[in-house]
Amino acid sequence: MPAGRYAPSPTGSLHLGNLRTALVAWLAARATDRAFLLRIEDLDRVRSGAEAGQRADL
């Protein structure tokens, strides 16, 4: 079964644009009675360094 998906890149802080994208994906999944998945992958190891890990600890 297809699902709604939100997959932000962990290369910086989240902002309102990220929230809007997640909300639209969630609403679309909800309207079609499907699952909503949050997927965070570390694909860009150059830009997601120790600073990103420190923000996660806050």
CYANA upper distance limits for C-alpha pairs under 8 A (distance plus 0.5 A):
  1 MET  CA     34 ARG  CA      8.03
  2 PRO  CA     34 ARG  CA      7.53
  2 PRO  CA     35 ALA  CA      8.23
  3 ALA  CA     29 ALA  CA      6.80
  3 ALA  CA     34 ARG  CA      5.89
  3 ALA  CA     35 ALA  CA      5.37
  3 ALA  CA     36 PHE  CA      6.18
  3 ALA  CA     37 LEU  CA      7.46
  4 GLY  CA     25 ALA  CA      5.92
  4 GLY  CA     26 TRP  CA      6.72
  4 GLY  CA     28 ALA  CA      7.32
  4 GLY  CA     29 ALA  CA      5.30
  4 GLY  CA     34 ARG  CA      7.41
  4 GLY  CA     35 ALA  CA      6.57
  4 GLY  CA     36 PHE  CA      5.01
  4 GLY  CA     37 LEU  CA      6.64
  5 ARG  CA     22 ALA  CA      8.37
  5 ARG  CA     25 ALA  CA      6.75
  5 ARG  CA     26 TRP  CA      8.16
  5 ARG  CA     36 PHE  CA      6.09
  5 ARG  CA     37 LEU  CA      5.19
  5 ARG  CA     38 LEU  CA      6.53
  5 ARG  CA     39 ARG  CA      7.78
  6 TYR  CA     21 THR  CA      7.91
  6 TYR  CA     22 ALA  CA      6.08
  6 TYR  CA     25 ALA  CA      7.18
  6 TYR  CA     36 PHE  CA      8.29
  6 TYR  CA     37 LEU  CA      6.77
  6 TYR  CA     38 LEU  CA      5.59
  6 TYR  CA     39 ARG  CA      6.73
  7 ALA  CA     38 LEU  CA      6.52
  7 ALA  CA     39 ARG  CA      5.22
  7 ALA  CA     40 ILE  CA      6.06
  7 ALA  CA     41 GLU  CA      8.19
  8 PRO  CA     18 ASN  CA      7.82
  8 PRO  CA     39 ARG  CA      7.82
  8 PRO  CA     40 ILE  CA      6.61
  9 SER  CA     40 ILE  CA      7.19
  9 SER  CA     41 GLU  CA      7.45
  9 SER  CA     42 ASP  CA      7.82
  9 SER  CA     43 LEU  CA      8.34
 10 PRO  CA     40 ILE  CA      7.47
 10 PRO  CA     41 GLU  CA      7.78
 10 PRO  CA     42 ASP  CA      7.05
 10 PRO  CA     48 SER  CA      6.86
 10 PRO  CA     52 ALA  CA      7.70
 11 THR  CA     44 ASP  CA      7.92
 11 THR  CA     47 ARG  CA      6.18
 11 THR  CA     48 SER  CA      5.26
 11 THR  CA     52 ALA  CA      7.40
 12 GLY  CA     48 SER  CA      8.02
 12 GLY  CA     52 ALA  CA      7.36
 14 LEU  CA     18 ASN  CA      6.60
 14 LEU  CA     19 LEU  CA      8.31
 15 HIS  CA     19 LEU  CA      7.21
 16 LEU  CA     20 ARG  CA      6.70
 17 GLY  CA     21 THR  CA      6.77
 18 ASN  CA     22 ALA  CA      6.70
 19 LEU  CA     23 LEU  CA      6.52
 20 ARG  CA     24 VAL  CA      6.69
 21 THR  CA     25 ALA  CA      6.76
 22 ALA  CA     26 TRP  CA      6.55
 23 LEU  CA     27 LEU  CA      6.54
 24 VAL  CA     28 ALA  CA      6.62
 25 ALA  CA     29 ALA  CA      6.68
 25 ALA  CA     36 PHE  CA      8.00
 26 TRP  CA     30 ARG  CA      6.54
 26 TRP  CA     36 PHE  CA      6.39
 27 LEU  CA     31 ALA  CA      6.50
 28 ALA  CA     32 THR  CA      6.92
 29 ALA  CA     33 ASP  CA      6.54
 29 ALA  CA     34 ARG  CA      5.38
 29 ALA  CA     35 ALA  CA      6.56
 29 ALA  CA     36 PHE  CA      6.46
 30 ARG  CA     34 ARG  CA      6.48
 30 ARG  CA     35 ALA  CA      7.89
 30 ARG  CA     36 PHE  CA      8.28
 42 ASP  CA     48 SER  CA      7.87
 44 ASP  CA     48 SER  CA      6.74
 45 ARG  CA     49 GLY  CA      7.10
 48 SER  CA     52 ALA  CA      6.24
 49 GLY  CA     53 GLY  CA      7.41
 50 ALA  CA     54 GLN  CA      6.74
 51 GLU  CA     55 ARG  CA      6.87
 52 ALA  CA     56 ALA  CA      6.98
 53 GLY  CA     57 ASP  CA      7.14
 54 GLN  CA     58 LEU  CA      7.34
